[in-house]
Amino acid sequence: MTGTAPSTPPAAAPFLDALARDVALVLRRMGGAAHQRDICQWVAALRRQRGEPVGPDLPVRVREVFDRYRDWFFRPFGEDSVRWALAPELA
């Protein structure tokens, strides 16, 4: 992988860190891989369940997290794919 984000999230972006943890949790619950649309929907449901606000920009933020934390997530069917997966060492 061409590294971008560190394996341990930086403290400077707490919202992105929390969102990255949510994406990882959702992917674990979904067996390690899923379509990006389903991941966004599950993350939204998880946040609503906790009483957190879910804005219309959540799918954009989830995609940003996915791109930022490339050590955590990858596209198993290539970069043009919309299927995302959790890195094997985190699954």
QUIMOWO-V267342 format. One record per residue. N is the residue number from 0. RES is the residue in one letter. D_CENTER is the distance of its C-alpha to the mean C-alpha in Angstrom with 2 decimals. Layout:
n,res,d_center
N,RES,D_CENTER
N,RES,D_CENTER
This chain:
n,res,d_center
0,M,16.67
1,T,17.65
2,G,16.16
3,T,14.76
4,A,12.94
5,P,14.58
6,S,13.56
7,T,14.21
8,P,12.59
9,P,15.49
10,A,17.13
11,A,17.64
12,A,14.40
13,P,14.06
14,F,12.19
15,L,9.36
16,D,9.66
17,A,9.69
18,L,6.69
19,A,4.80
20,R,7.09
21,D,6.58
22,V,3.30
23,A,5.54
24,L,8.40
25,V,7.94
26,L,7.68
27,R,10.63
28,R,12.42
29,M,12.24
30,G,13.81
31,G,11.23
32,A,10.63
33,A,10.66
34,H,11.28
35,Q,8.82
36,R,11.31
37,D,11.21
38,I,7.54
39,C,8.33
40,Q,11.55
41,W,10.63
42,V,8.49
43,A,11.64
44,A,13.91
45,L,12.63
46,R,13.16
47,R,16.47
48,Q,17.54
49,R,17.38
50,G,19.33
51,E,16.91
52,P,17.32
53,V,15.13
54,G,16.15
55,P,16.44
56,D,14.23
57,L,11.03
58,P,9.99
59,V,10.95
60,R,9.09
61,V,5.66
62,R,7.15
63,E,8.47
64,V,5.68
65,F,4.84
66,D,8.61
67,R,9.36
68,Y,8.00
69,R,9.69
70,D,11.23
71,W,8.28
72,F,7.03
73,F,9.75
74,R,11.52
75,P,14.18
76,F,16.59
77,G,16.69
78,E,15.37
79,D,16.68
80,S,14.86
81,V,12.43
82,R,11.54
83,W,8.41
84,A,8.85
85,L,8.34
86,A,10.98
87,P,14.23
88,E,15.12
89,L,12.26
90,A,12.79
